[in-house]
Structure formats: structure tokens, C-alpha cells
Amino acid sequence: MIELREVSKTVMSGTEPLTILHPLSLQIPHGQFVAVVGPSGSGKSTLLGLIAGLDAPSSGSVLIDTVDITRLDEDSLARLRGEKVGFVFQFFHLIPSLTAYENVAVPMEIAGLDDARPRAERLLEEVGLTGRAHHYPSQLSGGEQQRVALARALANDPPIVLADEPTGNLDSANGRHILELLRKIHSGRGTTIVLVTHDAELAAIADARLMMRDGRVVENTLTLRSLDKLGVAASDVEGRRAEGDHSGDPRGRSTSSLDYSRDDPALVDGSTREPRP
């Protein structure tokens, strides 16, 4: 499970503090496919970076399977990410001097797995790139590079995959291919997927949706779907909200006026986490 407890992000803009993400609390149960949508600058990628531990919140806690990652040192956080989180970037971020096979094998070799080679080959087969395993990124199309990146994200069979605009740099045909692969990963592996996207077709395949605007979650269908599974009628929840009872409702408690991670390339090239005061 992914859990955020009053998580916020504020940075300095000149001499003034700028709130990127207002205090947000939510839970994403295991096996959910959640689409995070909203206009540019709404805080979507900032939220994803905080969940991944690529950035540190200004306040609050981020828990991955009950482990508070905001309290981990860099080595412990790297181990947790290697075991539990796969990340797919919009701009692929493959290592240019390594082949497709080698890019996929790297996380497994770092983890010390003995079966890295056959597993990497199986993952490339899963994303339809068996015949391109020994090609370098420069020899692959954008769609092929993103499929390699997706295979790499699955290298250590993580229970969570975070994807930041995975179809943003692809044409419609390759975008649909990535869409189908994500659907297959979710249904076949039971992987929890949190996806940032502007693509309505991609968002439509998700189990639930978080709509963000100005750093706040203004719509959260995840809450209602989770309550439905517990046998609580959505109409009852909406009735309580209409009467002014917003307990347990994360909507309106989150938010951002700038998508910080998109303006800072270092956030996707590596960790920019700094110790919290």
C-alpha cells in the first residue's frame, strides 16, 4: 500500500516560499491502477517524485508497505526502491552506452540476482523486443526505447510501478502499445500502477483517478472505489460531504501552483532529496 500523510512540498522562489503541493493525505491500496491527471503545473509529477522518494516532502510522511521512506537514509531508500518500486520516465533515461538487454539487466545485477540474463530476456520478450535486445538506444525508435524502459522498471518484479507521462513523447500507435502493456502488467501481475498522464485514453483504463489543480487533489475517485469495496455506498459519503462532513476526504486537502519536477531535470536524472530540517 502507498500512503501519504499530510504530505506537502514548498520551495523558495527568489525570496518567497512557493507551495508546490499543499498538505495531502491519501491511500492507494495494493493492486490499484491510478491515473493522476490535471493541467501542466498542477503538481502531478511532484506528487509522483515524492511517492518514489526521488524528492523529500517539506512536511508529512510517505509510507510504502508501512515503511516511512521519509525517515530512511539514502542507502536504505535505494534498497527499498530497488525492491519495491519501478519508475518509467517520459524521456526514457536509458544508458546510451548499453544495449537494450544490458539496460534491463542492470537493476538485477545491482541486486545481485543470479538469473539476470534469462529474466532480462523474458522481460524483453514480454514487451515485444526479443529481436532488438542487442541494439543500443540510438538504434531504437522512441516507442522501442520506452518499451525497454518499461521492461527495466519490471526488472526486480516490483509491486509498484510509477509512470510519468510514459506516452508523452510517442506517436499514437506507440502510445497505444504502451497502454496495452500497462494494462497487461496490471492485470497479469497485480502490480500497483500510479500513472501521470495527459492522455485521456490512457487515464480511462485506470481503476481510479486523481484530478489535480494548483497542487490540490480536486477529484478523487479512488476514495469512493475503495469505500465501495468495503460495502459503503458512495451516495452515503457524498451525502455526508454535502452536509459539511469532510472527515476522511482527501479532496481539497492537498495542492500546487507549479510542477516542480518538470522544471528541475535533476529530479528525474537522480535523487535531489535533501535532509529535512
Summary of the structure (lengths in Angstrom):
residues: 277
radius of gyration: 18.7
end to end distance: 26.8
largest distance: 61.4
contacts: 921
relative contact order: 0.21
helix: 40%
strand: 23%
